Amino acid sequence: MTENVLGQVSAWGFVCYSEHDGTWQILPQEKNERWKLQLEGNRWLLIVDNVPQINFYPDEAINFLELRRSSLKDKELNP
């Protein structure tokens, strides 16, 4: 399931990488956004300003990132 999430969101333009310890992270498309998703077991932990916020199941993580992607597109179309 991790591969599905990583494949989908990287196709959308999010940065996905693995830390030296093997922990996967997904970063926002915009550098000024201060959140990231980090894989913890079978869930994705949303971290904002280095403060853990919520655990997402893989399908919830995809939904979250799809909303982020949509809001970014809206900003580009309506500056």
SEPADREN-159856 format. One record per atom (N, C-alpha, C): residue in three letters; z negated, y negated, x. Coordinates in pm, whole numbers, plus 50000, padded with zeros to 5 digits. Each point is the difference from the previous one (the first is absolute). Example, Ala and Ser with C-alpha at 12.3 -4.5 7.8 and 13.67 -1.06 7.14 Angstrom:
// SEPADREN-159856
ALA492205056951319ALA500004988149911ALA500004988050090SER500724989549965SER499944988150082SER499274989149923
// end
This chain:
// SEPADREN-159856
MET500005012050082MET500004988049918MET500004987450086THR499345000450115THR499974988550091THR501424996150040GLU500835009950029GLU501384997350041GLU500774993049889ASN499745003649874ASN500664993549888ASN499654985349994VAL498714997050014VAL499554986049997VAL500634992450115LEU499885005250120LEU500514993150118LEU501514998049993GLY500705010149954GLY501464998949988GLY500414989349901GLN499354999949884GLN500354990349896GLN499704985850044VAL498794997750049VAL499614986250031VAL500704994750125SER500345008650094SER500754995350117SER501414996249958ALA500565007149901ALA501324996449946ALA499944986349932TRP498854996349947TRP499824986949937TRP499754989050103GLY499785003650125GLY499814990050104GLY498584998050048PHE499075008249953PHE498644999150050PHE499925006850136VAL499114995250085VAL499825005750133VAL499015011549991CYS500425011850044CYS499155011950001CYS499865004650144TYR498765002750041TYR499815005250135TYR498735008350008SER499955008050104SER498865008750023SER499194994850118GLU498704998549980GLU499104995950108GLU499935011250104HIS499404997250114HIS499875010050107HIS499205012249955ASP499144998249899ASP499215011349950ASP500705007649887GLY501244995849968GLY500785006849897GLY499834994349860THR499214989349986THR499784993749870THR501214991449964TRP500585002549882TRP501154992449954TRP499574987049936GLN500794989450024GLN499764987149937GLN501324994549947ILE499904992449892ILE501144992949943ILE499624985249998LEU500884991950058LEU499754985650011LEU500954992449906PRO499594988049959PRO500854992149911PRO501284995350068GLN500974996249918GLN501264994850053GLN499824986050057GLU499124992349940GLU499734986450044GLU498834999950098LYS500204994050115LYS498964999950105LYS498734992449958ASN500134990349908ASN498844992149961ASN499115006749896GLU500435011449946GLU499155007449907GLU498975007950080ARG498785000749947ARG498885005650078ARG499505013449946TRP500885008349952TRP499605013049949TRP500745010950077LYS499505012049987LYS500695011850052LYS499505012049922LEU500805010549999LEU499595012849944LEU499815009650117GLN498935007649994GLN499705009750106GLN499745013549936LEU500635010350053LEU499825013449946LEU498655005650041GLU499215003549900GLU498675006150020GLU499985013049922GLY500195011150068GLY500075012949930GLY501305000549920ASN499875001749868ASN501205000549915ASN500174987249917ARG499264989550034ARG500084987349927ARG500324988650096TRP500534989449941TRP500314987950075TRP498954989549971LEU499344995150104LEU498954990049989LEU500614986250017LEU499834991449900LEU500444986150010LEU498924992150074ILE500414993450106ILE499094991950081ILE500534985750000VAL499164990649960VAL500364985849997VAL499044992550091ASP500554992650095ASP499174992850099ASP499005009450066ASN500435012050032ASN499175010250065ASN498835004849915VAL500064997849869VAL498965004649908VAL500625010449907PRO499515012550002PRO500525010249908PRO499814995849855GLN501055002149917GLN499964995549862GLN500055011649899ILE501035008550010ILE500225010449899ILE500805011450060ASN499735012149951ASN500775011850039ASN501085002649896PHE501225002050046PHE501125003249912PHE500435014550022TYR500325006949891TYR500755012450011TYR501414996350045PRO500775009450055PRO501334996650050PRO500894992949898ASP500025004649875ASP500854993449900ASP499514985949969GLU498704997750007GLU499444986649980GLU500364990850117ALA500005005550120ALA500394992150117ALA501464995649989ILE500855009049957ILE501414996549980ILE500134989249894ASN499265001149891ASN500044989849894ASN499524986550053PHE498915000050077PHE499494987650060PHE501074993550087LEU500635008050085LEU500994994650092LEU501264995549926GLU500335006849893GLU501154995749920GLU499734986349937LEU498774997849955LEU499634986949946LEU500054989250109ARG499525003350120ARG500054990450111ARG501454996650032ARG500835010250000ARG501434998150029ARG500654991149894SER499685002449874SER500554992149890SER499564985550009SER498724997750033SER499514986350009SER500664992650117LEU500305007250107LEU500684993850114LEU501424996249961LYS500685008749927LYS501354996949953LYS499994987949908ASP499004999149911ASP499884988649910ASP499824987150078LYS499215000350107LYS499794988150084LYS501294995750067GLU500815009850041GLU501274996850066GLU500984993849900LEU499985004749876LEU500934994949900LEU499544986649942ASN498694997749996ASN499414987949941ASN499014993650098PRO500524993750106PRO499094994650102PRO499094989149953
// end
